[in-house]
Every structure is written in structure tokens, then in C-alpha cells.
């Protein structure tokens, strides 16, 4: 039995562009949905049909792609890597907002648009195939969720925790951390307090509302004295460590939390 064809959402207000891209994607064995406005695109993305990739214009004359991407970062964070933008010259805030996750391709190269989109679909499929199912942590090692939006620090700190004996899941934002926590619990949750796409406070307040038993497993990383003061005011009593300082104390703290989590599992 052949796998289902991936569904591509194409957004554009030009009927000729929609027709060209629809034919191009259908020729590559994709299903195509179209939207001429951002509101229609959002309605499709809020529906039940899985969307594999989103094609949208984003330039000075067509800001709809940027608008839908900003909406997706709040409402469909799972699609953050699955956008391909149509633009000969990208706007100034493009690189900052997409953070290297997405590419822009000229509509004058429709086959290149399709090639990049298919690559994004295959990359996601490969990641999904390698990802452990919810609740399948390696119980030989305590599970730890790390949220840090600076890629280099995410790698360095994740390696530190891995060397300390933890099964580490790494995410690049508070919103991504919330999405993972909505699916499964972790023995320890380490969150950078100052992130743009969902910060430490957002994660903390979501946990208090949705999974209050995880509040005692939280550790915050900070980048300034001001952030330390915010953590103290908003989440008093939670361990807080400046990034890049006293790795031994940080490791000791997460091991103590993991031990408490293991004890609670045993009692339950």
C-alpha cells in the first residue's frame, strides 16, 4: 500500500501563480490546497487535514507570508520549519524571524520551489521516524527537557546534561517546550528565561495551569541580573543559574530533582 500523498498549502492572490504551483506540485505527486488570503490560510491550518508544507509569498508587495508565519509560531508551531517563501528579495526581518529554518525562492523558478518543499517534507518525515514516541523515555536514564533559543548554547548545554547521564530532549523555544510537555512528562525541565517565542514565564504559567506537578521539576537559565530578579518575583523558589557559570552546581541541582522525580514515580 503506497503512502498517502503529502498535502501542500499554497497561498497567493494571483490566480496564475496558484494555477502554476498547483500543477507543479500535482506533477510531483502532492495534494494541493489553495488560499488567496491569510485568513483563509489560517482557517485551513486550523482544520483537521494534515499540512506537510506551506508555500506563501513574502516581500514588500505581499506581506501575507510573514503574517501567516507569525500566526503559525503562536498557533501551529509544529509547522515552523515547513514554510517555503516566494520572494525575489526578502524583507529585512526575514532572517530574524525564521532563524534559518526556512528558505525563500523566486516564483520565476517554480521547479526550485517544488524541490525545496519536497526536501522540507522529507526532512520532517525523517525526523518523525527517528523521534521516540511520547512516553518512551529510556528509563535507564532520567529524562530532561531543555529549552534554549541560542543554537550553540542549546548544543553545549545539552551535551553537558547528556554527559551527566540524562536522556535529553532539546527544543529551541518556550512554545516548543510547551508542545512537548503537553504530550509527555519529564523528570527535569530546564528552560532559558529569556526567549522570544515563548519565554520561561510562559512555560512556568502553562505548567501551573496544565501540569502543576511539574512545577517542582523546573530549573531556569538566565542571561542577566534583571532576569534573575524576574524569576525570583514570578517563580520564587525555583533554582536559577546564569548561563555559562557553575556547571557543577547546575548538574547537582538537576540530579537532585531527577532523584525526587524517581522517588515520586516509585511511590505512585
Buried (B, 14 or more C-beta within 10 A) or exposed (E): EEEEBBBBBBBBBEEEBBEBBBEBBEEBEBBBBBBBBBEBBBEBBEEEEEBBBBBBBBBEEBEBBBBBBEBBBEEBBEBBBBBBBBBEEBBEEBEEBBBEEBBBBEBEEBEBBBBBBBEBBEEBEEEEEEEEEEEEBEEEBBBBBBBBBBEEBBEBBBEBBBEBBBBBBBBBBBBBBBBBBEEBBBBBBBBBBBBEBBBBBBBBEBBEEEBEEBBBBBBBBBBEEEBBEBBEEBBEEBBBBBBEEEBEEBBEBBBEBBEBBEEEEEEE
